[in-house]
Amino acid sequence: MNMSQDKISMPSSMAGLTRYFDDYKSKIELKPEHVIVLIIVVIIIEVILNWQGAVWFGLQ
């Protein structure tokens, strides 16, 4: 028996692929650029607070 005759062909659109992005649409959508800028701002705030936060909040 030939191996090529034993193969089961499936439609390419339903061959085990699941698309989750059609199921749920978030009310808040951020572009990747905005996420990167937000991360950089948080890092800068943390560096400033580690450097001067104790003086500003009277912990020294």
mmCIF file of the N, C-alpha and C atoms, coordinates in Angstrom:
data_MODEL
# 
_entry.id   MODEL 
# 
loop_
_atom_site.group_PDB 
_atom_site.id 
_atom_site.type_symbol 
_atom_site.label_atom_id 
_atom_site.label_alt_id 
_atom_site.label_comp_id 
_atom_site.label_asym_id 
_atom_site.label_entity_id 
_atom_site.label_seq_id 
_atom_site.pdbx_PDB_ins_code 
_atom_site.Cartn_x 
_atom_site.Cartn_y 
_atom_site.Cartn_z 
_atom_site.occupancy 
_atom_site.B_iso_or_equiv 
_atom_site.pdbx_formal_charge 
_atom_site.auth_seq_id 
_atom_site.auth_comp_id 
_atom_site.auth_asym_id 
_atom_site.auth_atom_id 
_atom_site.pdbx_PDB_model_num 
ATOM 1   N N  . MET A 1 1  ? 0.847   -1.176 0.000  1.00 0.00 ? 1  MET A N  1 
ATOM 2   C CA . MET A 1 1  ? 0.000   0.000  0.000  1.00 0.00 ? 1  MET A CA 1 
ATOM 3   C C  . MET A 1 1  ? 0.896   1.244  0.000  1.00 0.00 ? 1  MET A C  1 
ATOM 4   N N  . ASN A 1 2  ? 0.510   2.223  -0.723 1.00 0.00 ? 2  ASN A N  1 
ATOM 5   C CA . ASN A 1 2  ? 1.303   3.433  -0.870 1.00 0.00 ? 2  ASN A CA 1 
ATOM 6   C C  . ASN A 1 2  ? 1.032   4.389  0.302  1.00 0.00 ? 2  ASN A C  1 
ATOM 7   N N  . MET A 1 3  ? 2.099   5.008  0.843  1.00 0.00 ? 3  MET A N  1 
ATOM 8   C CA . MET A 1 3  ? 1.968   5.921  1.985  1.00 0.00 ? 3  MET A CA 1 
ATOM 9   C C  . MET A 1 3  ? 1.182   7.170  1.617  1.00 0.00 ? 3  MET A C  1 
ATOM 10  N N  . SER A 1 4  ? 1.295   7.618  0.377  1.00 0.00 ? 4  SER A N  1 
ATOM 11  C CA . SER A 1 4  ? 0.601   8.844  -0.003 1.00 0.00 ? 4  SER A CA 1 
ATOM 12  C C  . SER A 1 4  ? -0.906  8.647  -0.045 1.00 0.00 ? 4  SER A C  1 
ATOM 13  N N  . GLN A 1 5  ? -1.373  7.446  -0.203 1.00 0.00 ? 5  GLN A N  1 
ATOM 14  C CA . GLN A 1 5  ? -2.808  7.186  -0.219 1.00 0.00 ? 5  GLN A CA 1 
ATOM 15  C C  . GLN A 1 5  ? -3.381  7.118  1.196  1.00 0.00 ? 5  GLN A C  1 
ATOM 16  N N  . ASP A 1 6  ? -2.542  6.887  2.212  1.00 0.00 ? 6  ASP A N  1 
ATOM 17  C CA . ASP A 1 6  ? -3.003  6.784  3.594  1.00 0.00 ? 6  ASP A CA 1 
ATOM 18  C C  . ASP A 1 6  ? -3.203  8.137  4.264  1.00 0.00 ? 6  ASP A C  1 
ATOM 19  N N  . LYS A 1 7  ? -2.687  9.195  3.681  1.00 0.00 ? 7  LYS A N  1 
ATOM 20  C CA . LYS A 1 7  ? -2.769  10.515 4.314  1.00 0.00 ? 7  LYS A CA 1 
ATOM 21  C C  . LYS A 1 7  ? -4.195  11.038 4.286  1.00 0.00 ? 7  LYS A C  1 
ATOM 22  N N  . ILE A 1 8  ? -4.569  11.671 5.367  1.00 0.00 ? 8  ILE A N  1 
ATOM 23  C CA . ILE A 1 8  ? -5.879  12.299 5.461  1.00 0.00 ? 8  ILE A CA 1 
ATOM 24  C C  . ILE A 1 8  ? -5.684  13.783 5.211  1.00 0.00 ? 8  ILE A C  1 
ATOM 25  N N  . SER A 1 9  ? -6.419  14.327 4.286  1.00 0.00 ? 9  SER A N  1 
ATOM 26  C CA . SER A 1 9  ? -6.282  15.755 4.005  1.00 0.00 ? 9  SER A CA 1 
ATOM 27  C C  . SER A 1 9  ? -7.403  16.502 4.715  1.00 0.00 ? 9  SER A C  1 
ATOM 28  N N  . MET A 1 10 ? -7.018  17.622 5.315  1.00 0.00 ? 10 MET A N  1 
ATOM 29  C CA . MET A 1 10 ? -7.973  18.456 6.028  1.00 0.00 ? 10 MET A CA 1 
ATOM 30  C C  . MET A 1 10 ? -7.995  19.821 5.357  1.00 0.00 ? 10 MET A C  1 
ATOM 31  N N  . PRO A 1 11 ? -9.091  20.517 5.490  1.00 0.00 ? 11 PRO A N  1 
ATOM 32  C CA . PRO A 1 11 ? -9.093  21.887 4.970  1.00 0.00 ? 11 PRO A CA 1 
ATOM 33  C C  . PRO A 1 11 ? -8.036  22.716 5.699  1.00 0.00 ? 11 PRO A C  1 
ATOM 34  N N  . SER A 1 12 ? -7.324  23.538 4.978  1.00 0.00 ? 12 SER A N  1 
ATOM 35  C CA . SER A 1 12 ? -6.216  24.285 5.581  1.00 0.00 ? 12 SER A CA 1 
ATOM 36  C C  . SER A 1 12 ? -6.696  25.297 6.616  1.00 0.00 ? 12 SER A C  1 
ATOM 37  N N  . SER A 1 13 ? -7.927  25.738 6.526  1.00 0.00 ? 13 SER A N  1 
ATOM 38  C CA . SER A 1 13 ? -8.401  26.738 7.482  1.00 0.00 ? 13 SER A CA 1 
ATOM 39  C C  . SER A 1 13 ? -8.746  26.136 8.842  1.00 0.00 ? 13 SER A C  1 
ATOM 40  N N  . MET A 1 14 ? -8.951  24.848 8.935  1.00 0.00 ? 14 MET A N  1 
ATOM 41  C CA . MET A 1 14 ? -9.353  24.236 10.199 1.00 0.00 ? 14 MET A CA 1 
ATOM 42  C C  . MET A 1 14 ? -8.393  23.140 10.652 1.00 0.00 ? 14 MET A C  1 
ATOM 43  N N  . ALA A 1 15 ? -7.182  23.162 10.216 1.00 0.00 ? 15 ALA A N  1 
ATOM 44  C CA . ALA A 1 15 ? -6.225  22.102 10.527 1.00 0.00 ? 15 ALA A CA 1 
ATOM 45  C C  . ALA A 1 15 ? -5.573  22.321 11.887 1.00 0.00 ? 15 ALA A C  1 
ATOM 46  N N  . GLY A 1 16 ? -6.365  22.416 12.952 1.00 0.00 ? 16 GLY A N  1 
ATOM 47  C CA . GLY A 1 16 ? -5.827  22.547 14.295 1.00 0.00 ? 16 GLY A CA 1 
ATOM 48  C C  . GLY A 1 16 ? -5.448  23.961 14.683 1.00 0.00 ? 16 GLY A C  1 
ATOM 49  N N  . LEU A 1 17 ? -5.750  24.928 13.872 1.00 0.00 ? 17 LEU A N  1 
ATOM 50  C CA . LEU A 1 17 ? -5.402  26.310 14.187 1.00 0.00 ? 17 LEU A CA 1 
ATOM 51  C C  . LEU A 1 17 ? -6.578  26.965 14.901 1.00 0.00 ? 17 LEU A C  1 
ATOM 52  N N  . THR A 1 18 ? -6.290  27.623 15.997 1.00 0.00 ? 18 THR A N  1 
ATOM 53  C CA . THR A 1 18 ? -7.321  28.325 16.747 1.00 0.00 ? 18 THR A CA 1 
ATOM 54  C C  . THR A 1 18 ? -6.962  29.795 16.789 1.00 0.00 ? 18 THR A C  1 
ATOM 55  N N  . ARG A 1 19 ? -7.908  30.625 16.457 1.00 0.00 ? 19 ARG A N  1 
ATOM 56  C CA . ARG A 1 19 ? -7.660  32.062 16.473 1.00 0.00 ? 19 ARG A CA 1 
ATOM 57  C C  . ARG A 1 19 ? -8.408  32.667 17.657 1.00 0.00 ? 19 ARG A C  1 
ATOM 58  N N  . TYR A 1 20 ? -7.661  33.041 18.679 1.00 0.00 ? 20 TYR A N  1 
ATOM 59  C CA . TYR A 1 20 ? -8.275  33.574 19.888 1.00 0.00 ? 20 TYR A CA 1 
ATOM 60  C C  . TYR A 1 20 ? -8.607  35.055 19.777 1.00 0.00 ? 20 TYR A C  1 
ATOM 61  N N  . PHE A 1 21 ? -7.936  35.765 18.890 1.00 0.00 ? 21 PHE A N  1 
ATOM 62  C CA . PHE A 1 21 ? -8.140  37.207 18.837 1.00 0.00 ? 21 PHE A CA 1 
ATOM 63  C C  . PHE A 1 21 ? -9.523  37.567 18.293 1.00 0.00 ? 21 PHE A C  1 
ATOM 64  N N  . ASP A 1 22 ? -10.200 36.659 17.644 1.00 0.00 ? 22 ASP A N  1 
ATOM 65  C CA . ASP A 1 22 ? -11.556 36.927 17.191 1.00 0.00 ? 22 ASP A CA 1 
ATOM 66  C C  . ASP A 1 22 ? -12.573 36.755 18.314 1.00 0.00 ? 22 ASP A C  1 
ATOM 67  N N  . ASP A 1 23 ? -12.222 35.985 19.338 1.00 0.00 ? 23 ASP A N  1 
ATOM 68  C CA . ASP A 1 23 ? -13.161 35.685 20.408 1.00 0.00 ? 23 ASP A CA 1 
ATOM 69  C C  . ASP A 1 23 ? -13.338 36.838 21.383 1.00 0.00 ? 23 ASP A C  1 
ATOM 70  N N  . TYR A 1 24 ? -12.286 37.583 21.653 1.00 0.00 ? 24 TYR A N  1 
ATOM 71  C CA . TYR A 1 24 ? -12.331 38.597 22.700 1.00 0.00 ? 24 TYR A CA 1 
ATOM 72  C C  . TYR A 1 24 ? -11.672 39.869 22.192 1.00 0.00 ? 24 TYR A C  1 
ATOM 73  N N  . LYS A 1 25 ? -12.346 40.983 22.358 1.00 0.00 ? 25 LYS A N  1 
ATOM 74  C CA . LYS A 1 25 ? -11.788 42.271 21.959 1.00 0.00 ? 25 LYS A CA 1 
ATOM 75  C C  . LYS A 1 25 ? -11.754 43.155 23.198 1.00 0.00 ? 25 LYS A C  1 
ATOM 76  N N  . SER A 1 26 ? -10.561 43.582 23.590 1.00 0.00 ? 26 SER A N  1 
ATOM 77  C CA . SER A 1 26 ? -10.390 44.390 24.790 1.00 0.00 ? 26 SER A CA 1 
ATOM 78  C C  . SER A 1 26 ? -10.865 45.817 24.540 1.00 0.00 ? 26 SER A C  1 
ATOM 79  N N  . LYS A 1 27 ? -11.347 46.453 25.598 1.00 0.00 ? 27 LYS A N  1 
ATOM 80  C CA . LYS A 1 27 ? -11.749 47.851 25.489 1.00 0.00 ? 27 LYS A CA 1 
ATOM 81  C C  . LYS A 1 27 ? -10.535 48.767 25.466 1.00 0.00 ? 27 LYS A C  1 
ATOM 82  N N  . ILE A 1 28 ? -9.434  48.315 26.049 1.00 0.00 ? 28 ILE A N  1 
ATOM 83  C CA . ILE A 1 28 ? -8.196  49.095 26.088 1.00 0.00 ? 28 ILE A CA 1 
ATOM 84  C C  . ILE A 1 28 ? -7.204  48.447 25.138 1.00 0.00 ? 28 ILE A C  1 
ATOM 85  N N  . GLU A 1 29 ? -6.796  49.191 24.133 1.00 0.00 ? 29 GLU A N  1 
ATOM 86  C CA . GLU A 1 29 ? -5.806  48.677 23.193 1.00 0.00 ? 29 GLU A CA 1 
ATOM 87  C C  . GLU A 1 29 ? -4.622  49.632 23.166 1.00 0.00 ? 29 GLU A C  1 
ATOM 88  N N  . LEU A 1 30 ? -3.440  49.094 23.370 1.00 0.00 ? 30 LEU A N  1 
ATOM 89  C CA . LEU A 1 30 ? -2.222  49.892 23.367 1.00 0.00 ? 30 LEU A CA 1 
ATOM 90  C C  . LEU A 1 30 ? -1.332  49.453 22.222 1.00 0.00 ? 30 LEU A C  1 
ATOM 91  N N  . LYS A 1 31 ? -0.718  50.425 21.589 1.00 0.00 ? 31 LYS A N  1 
ATOM 92  C CA . LYS A 1 31 ? 0.268   50.104 20.563 1.00 0.00 ? 31 LYS A CA 1 
ATOM 93  C C  . LYS A 1 31 ? 1.550   49.653 21.260 1.00 0.00 ? 31 LYS A C  1 
ATOM 94  N N  . PRO A 1 32 ? 2.358   48.835 20.601 1.00 0.00 ? 32 PRO A N  1 
ATOM 95  C CA . PRO A 1 32 ? 3.627   48.399 21.204 1.00 0.00 ? 32 PRO A CA 1 
ATOM 96  C C  . PRO A 1 32 ? 4.542   49.564 21.561 1.00 0.00 ? 32 PRO A C  1 
ATOM 97  N N  . GLU A 1 33 ? 4.499   50.633 20.784 1.00 0.00 ? 33 GLU A N  1 
ATOM 98  C CA . GLU A 1 33 ? 5.336   51.803 21.080 1.00 0.00 ? 33 GLU A CA 1 
ATOM 99  C C  . GLU A 1 33 ? 4.940   52.428 22.409 1.00 0.00 ? 33 GLU A C  1 
ATOM 100 N N  . HIS A 1 34 ? 3.643   52.479 22.685 1.00 0.00 ? 34 HIS A N  1 
ATOM 101 C CA . HIS A 1 34 ? 3.176   53.064 23.944 1.00 0.00 ? 34 HIS A CA 1 
ATOM 102 C C  . HIS A 1 34 ? 3.597   52.213 25.139 1.00 0.00 ? 34 HIS A C  1 
ATOM 103 N N  . VAL A 1 35 ? 3.588   50.905 24.980 1.00 0.00 ? 35 VAL A N  1 
ATOM 104 C CA . VAL A 1 35 ? 4.015   50.020 26.063 1.00 0.00 ? 35 VAL A CA 1 
ATOM 105 C C  . VAL A 1 35 ? 5.495   50.222 26.357 1.00 0.00 ? 35 VAL A C  1 
ATOM 106 N N  . ILE A 1 36 ? 6.316   50.347 25.321 1.00 0.00 ? 36 ILE A N  1 
ATOM 107 C CA . ILE A 1 36 ? 7.754   50.559 25.509 1.00 0.00 ? 36 ILE A CA 1 
ATOM 108 C C  . ILE A 1 36 ? 8.014   51.887 26.202 1.00 0.00 ? 36 ILE A C  1 
ATOM 109 N N  . VAL A 1 37 ? 7.307   52.945 25.796 1.00 0.00 ? 37 VAL A N  1 
ATOM 110 C CA . VAL A 1 37 ? 7.476   54.259 26.436 1.00 0.00 ? 37 VAL A CA 1 
ATOM 111 C C  . VAL A 1 37 ? 7.044   54.185 27.897 1.00 0.00 ? 37 VAL A C  1 
ATOM 112 N N  . LEU A 1 38 ? 5.958   53.497 28.184 1.00 0.00 ? 38 LEU A N  1 
ATOM 113 C CA . LEU A 1 38 ? 5.493   53.356 29.566 1.00 0.00 ? 38 LEU A CA 1 
ATOM 114 C C  . LEU A 1 38 ? 6.514   52.619 30.423 1.00 0.00 ? 38 LEU A C  1 
ATOM 115 N N  . ILE A 1 39 ? 7.120   51.574 29.886 1.00 0.00 ? 39 ILE A N  1 
ATOM 116 C CA . ILE A 1 39 ? 8.145   50.828 30.619 1.00 0.00 ? 39 ILE A CA 1 
ATOM 117 C C  . ILE A 1 39 ? 9.353   51.710 30.897 1.00 0.00 ? 39 ILE A C  1 
ATOM 118 N N  . ILE A 1 40 ? 9.778   52.492 29.903 1.00 0.00 ? 40 ILE A N  1 
ATOM 119 C CA . ILE A 1 40 ? 10.927  53.387 30.089 1.00 0.00 ? 40 ILE A CA 1 
ATOM 120 C C  . ILE A 1 40 ? 10.619  54.433 31.157 1.00 0.00 ? 40 ILE A C  1 
ATOM 121 N N  . VAL A 1 41 ? 9.404   54.978 31.153 1.00 0.00 ? 41 VAL A N  1 
ATOM 122 C CA . VAL A 1 41 ? 9.023   55.978 32.161 1.00 0.00 ? 41 VAL A CA 1 
ATOM 123 C C  . VAL A 1 41 ? 9.039   55.361 33.557 1.00 0.00 ? 41 VAL A C  1 
ATOM 124 N N  . VAL A 1 42 ? 8.533   54.144 33.704 1.00 0.00 ? 42 VAL A N  1 
ATOM 125 C CA . VAL A 1 42 ? 8.541   53.476 35.012 1.00 0.00 ? 42 VAL A CA 1 
ATOM 126 C C  . VAL A 1 42 ? 9.969   53.225 35.479 1.00 0.00 ? 42 VAL A C  1 
ATOM 127 N N  . ILE A 1 43 ? 10.850  52.819 34.576 1.00 0.00 ? 43 ILE A N  1 
ATOM 128 C CA . ILE A 1 43 ? 12.255  52.592 34.939 1.00 0.00 ? 43 ILE A CA 1 
ATOM 129 C C  . ILE A 1 43 ? 12.907  53.889 35.385 1.00 0.00 ? 43 ILE A C  1 
ATOM 130 N N  . ILE A 1 44 ? 12.646  54.981 34.684 1.00 0.00 ? 44 ILE A N  1 
ATOM 131 C CA . ILE A 1 44 ? 13.228  56.279 35.061 1.00 0.00 ? 44 ILE A CA 1 
ATOM 132 C C  . ILE A 1 44 ? 12.713  56.709 36.432 1.00 0.00 ? 44 ILE A C  1 
ATOM 133 N N  . ILE A 1 45 ? 11.422  56.528 36.691 1.00 0.00 ? 45 ILE A N  1 
ATOM 134 C CA . ILE A 1 45 ? 10.867  56.886 38.002 1.00 0.00 ? 45 ILE A CA 1 
ATOM 135 C C  . ILE A 1 45 ? 11.502  56.047 39.102 1.00 0.00 ? 45 ILE A C  1 
ATOM 136 N N  . GLU A 1 46 ? 11.701  54.762 38.863 1.00 0.00 ? 46 GLU A N  1 
ATOM 137 C CA . GLU A 1 46 ? 12.339  53.912 39.873 1.00 0.00 ? 46 GLU A CA 1 
ATOM 138 C C  . GLU A 1 46 ? 13.777  54.328 40.139 1.00 0.00 ? 46 GLU A C  1 
ATOM 139 N N  . VAL A 1 47 ? 14.517  54.674 39.103 1.00 0.00 ? 47 VAL A N  1 
ATOM 140 C CA . VAL A 1 47 ? 15.909  55.105 39.287 1.00 0.00 ? 47 VAL A CA 1 
ATOM 141 C C  . VAL A 1 47 ? 15.955  56.398 40.087 1.00 0.00 ? 47 VAL A C  1 
ATOM 142 N N  . ILE A 1 48 ? 15.079  57.345 39.769 1.00 0.00 ? 48 ILE A N  1 
ATOM 143 C CA . ILE A 1 48 ? 15.056  58.618 40.498 1.00 0.00 ? 48 ILE A CA 1 
ATOM 144 C C  . ILE A 1 48 ? 14.664  58.392 41.959 1.00 0.00 ? 48 ILE A C  1 
ATOM 145 N N  . LEU A 1 49 ? 13.673  57.529 42.209 1.00 0.00 ? 49 LEU A N  1 
ATOM 146 C CA . LEU A 1 49 ? 13.269  57.276 43.593 1.00 0.00 ? 49 LEU A CA 1 
ATOM 147 C C  . LEU A 1 49 ? 14.353  56.553 44.382 1.00 0.00 ? 49 LEU A C  1 
ATOM 148 N N  . ASN A 1 50 ? 15.078  55.643 43.753 1.00 0.00 ? 50 ASN A N  1 
ATOM 149 C CA . ASN A 1 50 ? 16.186  54.986 44.450 1.00 0.00 ? 50 ASN A CA 1 
ATOM 150 C C  . ASN A 1 50 ? 17.319  55.960 44.728 1.00 0.00 ? 50 ASN A C  1 
ATOM 151 N N  . TRP A 1 51 ? 17.476  56.952 43.891 1.00 0.00 ? 51 TRP A N  1 
ATOM 152 C CA . TRP A 1 51 ? 18.567  57.905 44.022 1.00 0.00 ? 51 TRP A CA 1 
ATOM 153 C C  . TRP A 1 51 ? 18.221  59.013 45.021 1.00 0.00 ? 51 TRP A C  1 
ATOM 154 N N  . GLN A 1 52 ? 17.014  59.568 44.945 1.00 0.00 ? 52 GLN A N  1 
ATOM 155 C CA . GLN A 1 52 ? 16.646  60.729 45.760 1.00 0.00 ? 52 GLN A CA 1 
ATOM 156 C C  . GLN A 1 52 ? 15.416  60.513 46.634 1.00 0.00 ? 52 GLN A C  1 
ATOM 157 N N  . GLY A 1 53 ? 14.763  59.375 46.535 1.00 0.00 ? 53 GLY A N  1 
ATOM 158 C CA . GLY A 1 53 ? 13.497  59.167 47.240 1.00 0.00 ? 53 GLY A CA 1 
ATOM 159 C C  . GLY A 1 53 ? 13.605  59.256 48.742 1.00 0.00 ? 53 GLY A C  1 
ATOM 160 N N  . ALA A 1 54 ? 14.671  58.736 49.314 1.00 0.00 ? 54 ALA A N  1 
ATOM 161 C CA . ALA A 1 54 ? 14.834  58.766 50.771 1.00 0.00 ? 54 ALA A CA 1 
ATOM 162 C C  . ALA A 1 54 ? 14.938  60.198 51.275 1.00 0.00 ? 54 ALA A C  1 
ATOM 163 N N  . VAL A 1 55 ? 15.625  61.038 50.542 1.00 0.00 ? 55 VAL A N  1 
ATOM 164 C CA . VAL A 1 55 ? 15.759  62.446 50.935 1.00 0.00 ? 55 VAL A CA 1 
ATOM 165 C C  . VAL A 1 55 ? 14.416  63.154 50.794 1.00 0.00 ? 55 VAL A C  1 
ATOM 166 N N  . TRP A 1 56 ? 13.715  62.905 49.709 1.00 0.00 ? 56 TRP A N  1 
ATOM 167 C CA . TRP A 1 56 ? 12.444  63.575 49.460 1.00 0.00 ? 56 TRP A CA 1 
ATOM 168 C C  . TRP A 1 56 ? 11.381  63.196 50.480 1.00 0.00 ? 56 TRP A C  1 
ATOM 169 N N  . PHE A 1 57 ? 11.364  61.953 50.913 1.00 0.00 ? 57 PHE A N  1 
ATOM 170 C CA . PHE A 1 57 ? 10.324  61.496 51.825 1.00 0.00 ? 57 PHE A CA 1 
ATOM 171 C C  . PHE A 1 57 ? 10.780  61.467 53.281 1.00 0.00 ? 57 PHE A C  1 
ATOM 172 N N  . GLY A 1 58 ? 11.936  62.029 53.578 1.00 0.00 ? 58 GLY A N  1 
ATOM 173 C CA . GLY A 1 58 ? 12.423  62.162 54.942 1.00 0.00 ? 58 GLY A CA 1 
ATOM 174 C C  . GLY A 1 58 ? 12.771  60.851 55.613 1.00 0.00 ? 58 GLY A C  1 
ATOM 175 N N  . LEU A 1 59 ? 13.319  59.921 54.879 1.00 0.00 ? 59 LEU A N  1 
ATOM 176 C CA . LEU A 1 59 ? 13.682  58.627 55.446 1.00 0.00 ? 59 LEU A CA 1 
ATOM 177 C C  . LEU A 1 59 ? 15.149  58.561 55.847 1.00 0.00 ? 59 LEU A C  1 
ATOM 178 N N  . GLN A 1 60 ? 15.875  59.637 55.666 1.00 0.00 ? 60 GLN A N  1 
ATOM 179 C CA . GLN A 1 60 ? 17.290  59.639 56.043 1.00 0.00 ? 60 GLN A CA 1 
ATOM 180 C C  . GLN A 1 60 ? 17.524  60.466 57.264 1.00 0.00 ? 60 GLN A C  1 
# 
